[in-house]
Amino acid sequence: MPPTDARADTVTVPGTDLGTSATASQSSGTDGEDTLDLRLPEEFIALCAEVETVDPAAHGAVAHAIGLRNPPEGTEGAAQPNPAVQPDTAVPDDVDARPNSGFSPNSYVPPSDDLLDRVADWGPTHTPAGVFHLLPVHIERDLPLITRWMNDPAVAEFWELAGPQALTEDHLHAQLAGDGRSVPCLGVLDGTPVSYWEIYRADLDPLARHYPARPHDTGIHLLIGNVTDRGRGLGVTLLRAVADLVLDKRSACARIVAEPDIRNTPSVAAFLGAGFRFSAEVDLPGKRAALMVRDRSLRDLL
């Protein structure tokens, strides 16, 4: 399991394979505002009660139509969900989606062919360092380069993917063959690959078990590939550029998150420099992480 941070020079926040036994730290203050409170409107509850009084079978059909339970016997044709109306990332209203409630965000995947709004179509963006482009990984084209980066000691210490090419290939295939909740990318600056990224749906990731996730939260992992590109502020520049891309291209996303090791002060500083704020300390398998958040509402202030 690759851990989720690195030294400031690599600005590495690799993927997380989180188990279910770890618990998020409890914190006070404004972080409590992040907790979801999913409730049916009082008017709707009253309406359902009125329908049940008049016709219990119809009440069951209504409950089925909003996804709360299976249709009662003999009412299969009474009221069915409209197939043209699909849920987004909201969970059923009778489920407590707060952290540590036992609800697994991984098990509730919205019906979508592309959970990240077509990263391949995001296009280039201008940065102080040059024109930057996120390109989804092609195994045949990119595997040798990414494998070489993973075997750099500064990267390997934190990603734990040093070794034969097959090890990196398996890591990439796991995402490319998935449902689209994570997209591995090369970061290309002025036509030259300089970084590796993973853009992922944090609200559908095991990470969501450890913080009050909101629908469409988007996570990022990053490593800077070449030694000569480290230690000169490039990580801060690219983190800000990619965060801006996410906010520009994913209108439903209100927050971008990352989880570097709390002990890695330079890495946390890089996120702060890129407009992220420190939200909380979170216990993850193998480390205590700094939950870093970039809010759409604070985009022009940080």
Residue frames relative to the residue before (quaternion, step in Angstrom):
aa qw qx qy qz dx dy dz
M 1.0000 0.0000 0.0000 0.0000 0.00 0.00 0.00
P 0.3144 -0.7548 0.5381 0.2049 3.58 -0.58 1.07
P 0.4106 -0.6951 0.5194 0.2801 3.61 -0.86 0.84
T 0.5096 -0.7172 0.4157 0.2303 3.53 -1.22 0.30
D 0.7455 0.3038 -0.3005 0.5115 3.56 0.81 0.89
A 0.1137 -0.7660 0.6225 0.1128 3.54 -1.33 -0.07
R 0.7067 -0.4039 0.3305 0.4778 3.52 -1.32 -0.13
A 0.6693 -0.4993 0.3530 0.4220 3.54 -1.26 0.34
D 0.6200 0.5714 -0.3575 0.4016 3.57 1.02 -0.69
T 0.7297 0.3768 -0.2427 0.5163 3.58 1.05 -0.62
V 0.1475 -0.8120 0.5384 0.1704 3.56 1.27 -0.49
T 0.2789 0.8080 -0.4646 0.2311 3.54 0.94 0.96
V 0.0468 0.7699 -0.6350 0.0424 3.56 -0.87 0.98
P 0.0506 -0.8656 0.4973 0.0284 3.60 0.48 1.16
G 0.7427 -0.4587 0.2931 0.3900 3.51 -1.41 0.23
T 0.3166 -0.7582 0.5500 0.1496 3.51 -1.20 0.58
D 0.1009 -0.7502 0.6486 0.0797 3.54 -1.03 0.80
L 0.0411 -0.8670 0.4962 -0.0211 3.53 0.30 1.30
G 0.3527 -0.7195 0.5571 0.2180 3.52 -1.03 0.82
T 0.5843 -0.6051 0.4184 0.3426 3.54 -1.30 -0.04
S 0.5886 0.6223 -0.3722 0.3575 3.59 1.21 -0.20
A 0.6086 0.5565 -0.3679 0.4296 3.60 1.13 -0.53
T 0.2133 -0.7758 0.5813 0.1217 3.53 -1.20 0.58
A 0.4995 -0.6383 0.4905 0.3201 3.54 -1.14 0.63
S 0.4968 -0.6235 0.5018 0.3355 3.54 -1.15 0.61
Q 0.3765 -0.7123 0.5432 0.2362 3.53 -1.07 0.71
S 0.0113 -0.8072 0.5895 -0.0284 3.57 -0.76 0.99
S 0.3666 -0.7146 0.5543 0.2183 3.51 -1.24 0.54
G 0.5748 0.5951 -0.4334 0.3573 3.55 -1.27 -0.02
T 0.8176 -0.2895 0.1944 0.4583 3.52 -1.26 -0.50
D 0.5158 0.6512 -0.4391 0.3423 3.61 1.13 -0.36
G 0.5731 0.6038 -0.3836 0.3998 3.58 1.10 -0.53
E 0.5804 0.5974 -0.3730 0.4088 3.56 1.17 -0.47
D 0.5995 0.5898 -0.3639 0.4005 3.58 1.20 -0.38
T 0.5480 0.6482 -0.3984 0.3476 3.59 1.18 -0.43
L 0.4172 -0.7079 0.5156 0.2427 3.55 -0.92 0.95
D 0.0735 -0.7636 0.6393 0.0541 3.58 -1.09 0.68
L 0.0181 -0.8416 0.5373 -0.0514 3.53 0.08 1.35
R 0.1533 0.7945 -0.5679 0.1511 3.60 -0.42 1.19
L 0.4779 -0.6279 0.5247 0.3195 3.54 -1.19 0.57
P 0.5434 -0.6073 0.4551 0.3588 3.60 -1.03 0.69
E 0.5873 -0.5971 0.4196 0.3501 3.55 -1.09 0.76
E 0.6267 0.5525 -0.3407 0.4311 3.59 1.01 -0.81
F 0.6620 0.5072 -0.3081 0.4578 3.57 1.02 -0.82
I 0.6252 0.5297 -0.3365 0.4640 3.58 1.02 -0.80
A 0.6500 0.5116 -0.3146 0.4657 3.58 0.97 -0.85
L 0.6381 0.5309 -0.3229 0.4548 3.57 1.00 -0.82
C 0.6499 0.5137 -0.3164 0.4623 3.58 0.94 -0.90
A 0.6460 0.5199 -0.3243 0.4551 3.59 0.98 -0.83
E 0.6480 0.5180 -0.3116 0.4633 3.55 1.04 -0.81
V 0.6464 0.5135 -0.3134 0.4693 3.58 1.01 -0.86
E 0.6524 0.5230 -0.3216 0.4444 3.58 0.95 -0.87
T 0.6267 0.5423 -0.3393 0.4450 3.58 1.03 -0.74
V 0.7085 0.4496 -0.2540 0.4810 3.55 0.99 -0.89
D 0.8078 -0.0496 0.1072 0.5775 3.58 0.84 -1.00
P 0.2906 -0.7915 0.5092 0.1725 3.64 -0.10 1.25
A 0.6314 0.5348 -0.3534 0.4365 3.61 0.99 -0.72
A 0.6524 0.5038 -0.3193 0.4676 3.57 0.99 -0.81
H 0.6018 0.5557 -0.3547 0.4508 3.57 1.07 -0.72
G 0.6577 0.5023 -0.3140 0.4654 3.58 0.94 -0.85
A 0.6428 0.5227 -0.3273 0.4545 3.56 1.00 -0.76
V 0.6288 0.5229 -0.3352 0.4678 3.58 1.05 -0.77
A 0.6515 0.5097 -0.3208 0.4613 3.57 0.93 -0.87
H 0.6394 0.5125 -0.3290 0.4694 3.56 1.01 -0.75
A 0.6524 0.5485 -0.3214 0.4126 3.57 0.93 -0.90
I 0.7331 0.3698 -0.2509 0.5127 3.60 1.05 -0.58
G 0.6050 -0.6349 0.3308 0.3485 3.55 1.25 0.34
L 0.4671 0.7041 -0.4375 0.3077 3.60 1.18 0.34
R 0.8044 -0.0793 0.0451 0.5871 3.60 1.13 -0.47
N 0.6423 -0.5157 0.3984 0.4035 3.54 -1.30 0.20
P 0.5889 -0.5812 0.4075 0.3865 3.62 -1.15 0.50
P 0.4923 -0.6421 0.4865 0.3297 3.58 -1.02 0.68
E 0.6477 -0.5246 0.3725 0.4080 3.54 -1.20 0.50
G 0.8167 0.2625 -0.2075 0.4701 3.50 -1.07 0.88
T 0.6992 0.4429 -0.2848 0.4836 3.63 1.23 0.02
E 0.2390 0.8117 -0.5133 0.1434 3.58 1.18 0.41
G 0.7569 0.3743 -0.2201 0.4884 3.58 0.99 -0.68
A 0.4603 0.7260 -0.4324 0.2720 3.56 1.25 -0.08
A 0.7773 -0.1833 0.1611 0.5799 3.59 0.76 -0.99
Q 0.0343 -0.8073 0.5883 -0.0324 3.56 -0.56 1.16
P 0.5812 -0.5772 0.4189 0.3917 3.61 -1.08 0.55
N 0.4798 -0.6442 0.5143 0.3004 3.52 -1.12 0.70
P 0.3743 -0.7574 0.4778 0.2408 3.64 -0.47 1.12
A 0.6216 0.5476 -0.3561 0.4323 3.58 1.16 -0.37
V 0.6925 0.4043 -0.2658 0.5351 3.57 1.25 -0.29
Q 0.0040 -0.8198 0.5697 -0.0578 3.56 -0.28 1.26
P 0.5084 -0.6284 0.4740 0.3493 3.61 -1.04 0.62
D 0.4136 -0.6611 0.5503 0.2985 3.53 -1.22 0.42
T 0.7663 -0.2841 0.1885 0.5445 3.61 -0.31 -1.10
A 0.4326 0.6909 -0.4825 0.3205 3.59 1.21 0.10
V 0.3524 -0.7235 0.5522 0.2179 3.56 -1.04 0.76
P 0.6610 -0.4767 0.3607 0.4536 3.61 -1.17 0.30
D 0.5747 -0.6574 0.3783 0.3073 3.56 -1.03 0.86
D 0.6743 0.4782 -0.3194 0.4632 3.59 1.17 -0.32
V 0.5895 0.5446 -0.3746 0.4643 3.59 1.25 0.35
D 0.3337 -0.7161 0.5769 0.2073 3.57 -0.92 0.91
A 0.1561 -0.8392 0.5181 0.0533 3.58 -0.35 1.24
R 0.4251 0.7092 -0.4753 0.3007 3.58 1.19 0.20
P 0.6515 -0.5284 0.3532 0.4142 3.63 -1.15 0.49
N 0.8437 0.2141 -0.1682 0.4626 3.50 -1.29 0.62
S 0.4690 0.6792 -0.4500 0.3410 3.61 1.16 0.41
G 0.5700 -0.5818 0.3894 0.4301 3.58 1.27 -0.19
F 0.5554 0.5833 -0.3960 0.4410 3.58 1.27 -0.21
S 0.2254 -0.7804 0.5710 0.1192 3.58 -0.80 1.00
P 0.3674 -0.7441 0.5080 0.2309 3.63 -0.51 1.12
N 0.5747 0.6028 -0.3835 0.3990 3.60 1.13 -0.51
S 0.6890 0.5094 -0.2924 0.4246 3.57 1.07 -0.66
Y 0.7079 0.4034 -0.2524 0.5219 3.59 1.23 -0.23
V 0.0790 0.8184 -0.5555 0.1239 3.55 0.06 1.34
P 0.4100 -0.7192 0.4954 0.2632 3.61 -0.68 1.00
P 0.5077 -0.6510 0.4605 0.3261 3.60 -1.05 0.65
S 0.3219 0.7371 -0.5207 0.2863 3.56 -0.08 1.27
D 0.4334 -0.6915 0.5151 0.2623 3.54 -1.08 0.73
D 0.7899 0.1298 -0.0560 0.5967 3.57 1.18 -0.47
L 0.2116 -0.8313 0.5069 0.0851 3.54 -0.24 1.30
L 0.7474 0.3758 -0.2103 0.5059 3.60 1.24 -0.20
D 0.5489 -0.6776 0.3810 0.3072 3.58 1.12 0.67
R 0.6622 -0.5835 0.3073 0.3558 3.53 0.80 1.14
V 0.1325 -0.8215 0.5537 0.0313 3.56 0.44 1.25
A 0.6180 0.5768 -0.3442 0.4085 3.59 1.01 -0.78
D 0.7253 0.4299 -0.2387 0.4818 3.59 1.15 -0.55
W 0.4204 0.7413 -0.4553 0.2578 3.59 1.22 0.03
G 0.3256 -0.7894 0.4691 0.2252 3.57 1.12 -0.61
P 0.6623 -0.5248 0.3620 0.3936 3.58 -1.30 0.10
T 0.1408 -0.7573 0.6281 0.1101 3.53 -1.35 0.32
H 0.4225 -0.7053 0.5098 0.2534 3.57 -1.07 0.69
T 0.0488 -0.7838 0.6190 -0.0108 3.54 -0.98 0.96
P 0.6542 -0.4993 0.3689 0.4320 3.63 -1.20 0.23
A 0.6840 0.4744 -0.2874 0.4738 3.61 1.20 -0.46
G 0.7243 -0.3535 0.2502 0.5365 3.60 1.23 -0.26
V 0.6667 -0.4723 0.3791 0.4343 3.55 -1.33 -0.18
F 0.1192 -0.8183 0.5621 0.0126 3.55 -0.65 1.18
H 0.0563 -0.7978 0.5998 -0.0247 3.54 -1.03 0.90
L 0.2514 -0.7279 0.6178 0.1589 3.56 -0.97 0.91
L 0.0367 -0.8032 0.5943 -0.0188 3.57 -0.67 1.12
P 0.4379 -0.6902 0.5012 0.2840 3.63 -0.62 1.02
V 0.5578 -0.6516 0.4135 0.3054 3.54 -0.97 0.95
H 0.1260 -0.7086 0.6873 0.0982 3.52 -1.23 0.76
I 0.4821 -0.7076 0.4282 0.2890 3.57 -0.53 1.18
E 0.6935 0.4963 -0.2989 0.4283 3.59 0.73 -1.05
R 0.7160 0.4567 -0.2454 0.4675 3.57 1.00 -0.82
D 0.8321 0.3351 -0.1030 0.4298 3.55 0.78 -1.08
L 0.4943 0.7072 -0.4229 0.2768 3.59 1.16 -0.44
P 0.6647 0.5042 -0.3445 0.4306 3.67 0.75 -0.84
L 0.6690 0.5012 -0.3046 0.4565 3.59 0.92 -0.88
I 0.6836 0.4765 -0.2991 0.4649 3.59 0.83 -0.94
T 0.6140 0.5412 -0.3448 0.4595 3.59 1.06 -0.71
R 0.6434 0.5156 -0.3242 0.4638 3.59 0.97 -0.82
W 0.6514 0.5042 -0.3198 0.4682 3.58 0.96 -0.81
M 0.6656 0.5130 -0.3105 0.4442 3.59 0.94 -0.84
N 0.6898 0.4610 -0.2771 0.4846 3.58 1.18 -0.45
D 0.4303 0.6404 -0.4904 0.4053 3.57 1.26 0.21
P 0.5181 -0.6776 0.4089 0.3244 3.65 -0.66 0.99
A 0.6489 0.5272 -0.3301 0.4382 3.61 0.97 -0.77
V 0.6811 0.4448 -0.2743 0.5129 3.57 1.15 -0.61
A 0.6583 0.5491 -0.3104 0.4108 3.56 0.89 -0.99
E 0.5818 0.6077 -0.3757 0.3886 3.58 1.07 -0.67
F 0.7935 0.3155 -0.1446 0.5000 3.56 1.06 -0.72
W 0.7005 0.4370 -0.2832 0.4880 3.61 1.05 -0.61
E 0.2145 -0.8221 0.4992 0.1704 3.58 1.20 -0.50
L 0.5142 0.6162 -0.4340 0.4092 3.57 0.97 0.90
A 0.3348 0.7294 -0.5219 0.2889 3.57 1.16 0.50
G 0.5160 0.6218 -0.4696 0.3557 3.55 -1.03 0.77
P 0.7923 -0.2991 0.2042 0.4910 3.58 -1.20 -0.41
Q 0.6817 -0.5068 0.3526 0.3925 3.52 -1.27 0.48
A 0.5990 0.5948 -0.3590 0.3983 3.59 1.06 -0.71
L 0.6057 0.5664 -0.3561 0.4308 3.60 1.10 -0.64
T 0.6759 0.4596 -0.2793 0.5038 3.57 0.92 -0.90
E 0.6229 0.5520 -0.3406 0.4373 3.57 1.01 -0.80
D 0.6489 0.5106 -0.3175 0.4662 3.59 0.94 -0.84
H 0.6379 0.5313 -0.3250 0.4530 3.58 1.00 -0.84
L 0.6872 0.4714 -0.2817 0.4756 3.59 0.95 -0.85
H 0.6492 0.5325 -0.3195 0.4391 3.57 0.94 -0.89
A 0.6023 0.5762 -0.3634 0.4161 3.58 1.03 -0.74
Q 0.6955 0.4352 -0.2673 0.5054 3.59 1.11 -0.64
L 0.6852 0.5043 -0.2923 0.4367 3.56 0.87 -0.95
A 0.7175 0.4125 -0.2442 0.5054 3.59 1.12 -0.61
G 0.5194 0.6600 -0.4021 0.3646 3.58 1.28 0.08
D 0.7033 -0.4805 0.3420 0.3969 3.55 -1.30 -0.36
G 0.6526 -0.5469 0.3092 0.4236 3.58 1.24 0.22
R 0.4777 0.6802 -0.4483 0.3289 3.58 1.21 0.14
S 0.7640 0.1727 -0.1431 0.6050 3.62 1.27 -0.16
V 0.0898 -0.7970 0.5972 0.0114 3.56 -0.87 1.02
P 0.2391 -0.7663 0.5777 0.1476 3.62 -0.57 1.11
C 0.0521 -0.8234 0.5640 -0.0351 3.57 -0.89 0.96
L 0.3495 -0.6397 0.6276 0.2735 3.50 -1.38 0.34
G 0.2639 -0.7226 0.6125 0.1816 3.54 -1.12 0.73
V 0.0962 -0.8214 0.5622 -0.0086 3.55 -0.47 1.27
L 0.1043 -0.8027 0.5871 0.0084 3.56 -0.69 1.15
D 0.8244 -0.1085 0.0129 0.5554 3.58 -0.56 1.21
G 0.7591 -0.4165 0.1950 0.4607 3.55 0.94 0.96
T 0.6851 0.4516 -0.2759 0.5007 3.61 1.27 -0.10
P 0.4123 -0.6958 0.5202 0.2743 3.63 -0.79 0.93
V 0.0235 -0.8248 0.5643 -0.0276 3.58 -0.74 1.06
S 0.8160 0.1529 -0.0402 0.5559 3.60 1.16 -0.38
Y 0.2698 -0.7183 0.6158 0.1789 3.51 -1.36 0.37
W 0.0922 -0.8080 0.5818 -0.0119 3.56 -0.93 1.00
E 0.0919 -0.7238 0.6725 0.1243 3.49 -1.36 0.36
I 0.1286 -0.7698 0.6243 0.0338 3.54 -0.63 1.22
Y 0.0910 0.8382 -0.5255 0.1139 3.58 -0.52 1.10
R 0.5227 -0.6095 0.5020 0.3215 3.53 -1.30 0.44
A 0.2762 -0.7976 0.5147 0.1505 3.56 -0.17 1.26
D 0.6451 0.5291 -0.3327 0.4395 3.60 1.07 -0.64
L 0.7172 0.3779 -0.2451 0.5317 3.61 1.24 -0.29
D 0.5581 0.6011 -0.3662 0.4394 3.56 1.32 0.14
P 0.6323 -0.5207 0.3896 0.4211 3.63 -1.14 0.39
L 0.5131 0.6401 -0.4173 0.3908 3.61 1.16 -0.44
A 0.6240 0.5845 -0.3401 0.3916 3.59 1.04 -0.75
R 0.5674 0.5832 -0.3915 0.4298 3.59 1.22 -0.22
H 0.7449 0.4411 -0.1890 0.4635 3.56 1.23 -0.49
Y 0.7660 0.1648 -0.1725 0.5970 3.59 1.22 0.24
P 0.5897 -0.5917 0.4011 0.3758 3.64 -1.15 0.40
A 0.1373 -0.8399 0.5231 0.0459 3.55 0.28 1.30
R 0.2148 -0.7395 0.6229 0.1378 3.52 -1.24 0.59
P 0.6370 -0.5272 0.3819 0.4129 3.61 -1.12 0.50
H 0.8474 0.1649 -0.1749 0.4735 3.52 -1.05 0.98
D 0.2959 0.7110 -0.5662 0.2940 3.62 1.12 0.41
T 0.1525 -0.8024 0.5751 0.0472 3.56 -0.87 0.98
G 0.2094 -0.7946 0.5621 0.0939 3.57 -0.84 1.01
I 0.1394 -0.7754 0.6085 0.0950 3.55 -1.24 0.47
H 0.0997 -0.7293 0.6742 0.0598 3.52 -1.25 0.76
L 0.0344 -0.8255 0.5617 -0.0435 3.58 -0.95 0.85
L 0.0602 0.7345 -0.6747 -0.0414 3.50 -1.29 0.56
I 0.3433 -0.6884 0.6004 0.2186 3.54 -1.18 0.72
G 0.4293 -0.7886 0.3875 0.2090 3.55 -0.54 1.21
N 0.8117 0.2851 -0.1297 0.4930 3.56 0.69 -1.07
V 0.5827 -0.6063 0.4199 0.3414 3.54 -1.03 0.85
T 0.6678 0.5270 -0.3056 0.4276 3.60 0.96 -0.83
D 0.6745 0.4796 -0.2976 0.4758 3.59 1.22 -0.34
R 0.6078 0.5673 -0.3483 0.4329 3.58 1.28 -0.04
G 0.8002 0.3472 -0.2236 0.4350 3.52 -1.25 0.44
R 0.6816 0.4604 -0.3074 0.4785 3.60 1.18 0.31
G 0.6608 -0.5504 0.2948 0.4164 3.57 1.20 0.51
L 0.4151 0.7262 -0.4701 0.2814 3.58 1.24 0.05
G 0.6144 0.5671 -0.3521 0.4206 3.58 1.02 -0.75
V 0.6453 0.5124 -0.3184 0.4687 3.59 0.94 -0.87
T 0.6592 0.5212 -0.3077 0.4462 3.58 0.91 -0.94
L 0.7158 0.4474 -0.2635 0.4670 3.56 0.85 -0.96
L 0.5989 0.5517 -0.3669 0.4498 3.61 1.05 -0.65
R 0.6673 0.4834 -0.3028 0.4789 3.58 0.92 -0.87
A 0.6519 0.5273 -0.3220 0.4396 3.59 0.94 -0.85
V 0.6915 0.4632 -0.2872 0.4741 3.59 0.89 -0.89
A 0.6129 0.5344 -0.3516 0.4639 3.59 1.02 -0.72
D 0.6522 0.5004 -0.3113 0.4768 3.59 0.99 -0.81
L 0.6186 0.5392 -0.3434 0.4568 3.59 1.03 -0.75
V 0.6467 0.5209 -0.3223 0.4546 3.57 0.89 -0.93
L 0.6960 0.4722 -0.2815 0.4619 3.57 0.83 -0.95
D 0.6511 0.5136 -0.3127 0.4632 3.58 1.08 -0.69
K 0.7820 0.3780 -0.1701 0.4654 3.57 0.88 -0.97
R 0.7368 0.3248 -0.2060 0.5561 3.60 1.20 -0.38
S 0.1933 -0.8382 0.4999 0.1009 3.56 0.22 1.28
A 0.6585 0.5147 -0.3154 0.4494 3.62 1.13 -0.54
C 0.6072 0.5689 -0.3449 0.4345 3.59 1.25 -0.32
A 0.1612 -0.8062 0.5653 0.0667 3.56 -0.71 1.10
R 0.8000 0.1675 -0.0728 0.5715 3.61 1.23 -0.40
I 0.1889 -0.7227 0.6528 0.1265 3.51 -1.28 0.63
V 0.1182 -0.8225 0.5557 0.0250 3.58 -0.86 0.94
A 0.0079 -0.7507 0.6603 0.0218 3.53 -1.34 0.43
E 0.2043 -0.8121 0.5423 0.0685 3.58 -1.18 0.50
P 0.0247 0.8183 -0.5723 0.0478 3.62 0.49 1.14
D 0.6261 -0.5272 0.4167 0.3956 3.55 -1.25 0.47
I 0.5205 -0.6699 0.4332 0.3043 3.57 -0.87 0.97
R 0.6425 0.5369 -0.3252 0.4395 3.60 1.16 -0.55
N 0.6361 0.5405 -0.3204 0.4479 3.55 1.23 -0.42
T 0.1699 -0.8420 0.5071 0.0713 3.55 0.36 1.28
P 0.6587 0.5013 -0.3443 0.4430 3.67 0.87 -0.76
S 0.6474 0.5135 -0.3276 0.4581 3.59 1.01 -0.75
V 0.6349 0.5099 -0.3259 0.4804 3.58 0.98 -0.84
A 0.6399 0.5315 -0.3230 0.4513 3.58 0.99 -0.82
A 0.6197 0.5434 -0.3475 0.4472 3.60 1.05 -0.72
F 0.6584 0.4874 -0.3138 0.4800 3.58 0.97 -0.79
L 0.6260 0.5251 -0.3427 0.4637 3.58 0.98 -0.76
G 0.6604 0.5128 -0.3016 0.4581 3.56 1.00 -0.81
A 0.6980 0.4572 -0.2619 0.4850 3.57 1.21 -0.53
G 0.6709 -0.5393 0.2919 0.4169 3.59 1.23 0.35
F 0.4930 0.6241 -0.4514 0.4047 3.58 1.24 0.29
R 0.2511 -0.7280 0.6098 0.1876 3.55 -1.29 0.38
F 0.4770 -0.6283 0.5248 0.3199 3.54 -1.23 0.52
S 0.1943 -0.8222 0.5298 0.0744 3.58 -0.66 1.14
A 0.7833 -0.1969 0.1906 0.5579 3.59 0.83 -0.94
E 0.4075 -0.6231 0.5851 0.3216 3.51 -1.39 0.11
V 0.0853 -0.8164 0.5709 -0.0149 3.55 -0.80 1.05
D 0.3423 -0.7301 0.5551 0.2042 3.58 -0.90 0.92
L 0.0080 -0.7775 0.6269 -0.0495 3.54 -0.67 1.22
P 0.6539 -0.4983 0.3659 0.4361 3.61 -1.15 0.36
G 0.8476 0.1738 -0.1441 0.4802 3.55 -0.72 1.09
K 0.8196 0.0642 -0.0412 0.5679 3.60 1.15 -0.14
R 0.3437 -0.6495 0.6203 0.2743 3.48 -1.42 0.15
A 0.1862 -0.8381 0.5108 0.0444 3.54 -0.54 1.21
A 0.3662 -0.6525 0.6084 0.2645 3.50 -1.36 0.41
L 0.2565 -0.7562 0.5811 0.1573 3.57 -0.58 1.12
M 0.0989 -0.8011 0.5903 -0.0001 3.54 -0.51 1.27
V 0.0736 -0.8156 0.5735 -0.0208 3.56 -0.84 1.01
R 0.0941 -0.7452 0.6537 0.0924 3.54 -1.07 0.77
D 0.2271 -0.8084 0.5374 0.0778 3.56 -0.57 1.22
R 0.5242 -0.6149 0.4869 0.3316 3.54 -1.03 0.77
S 0.6719 0.5286 -0.3053 0.4195 3.59 0.94 -0.89
L 0.7316 0.3775 -0.2276 0.5201 3.59 1.22 -0.48
R 0.3045 0.8141 -0.4625 0.1748 3.56 1.31 0.10
D 0.7592 0.3843 -0.2134 0.4799 3.58 0.87 -0.87
L 0.6526 0.5244 -0.3099 0.4506 3.57 1.28 -0.05
L 0.7665 0.3049 -0.1652 0.5406 3.61 1.15 -0.57
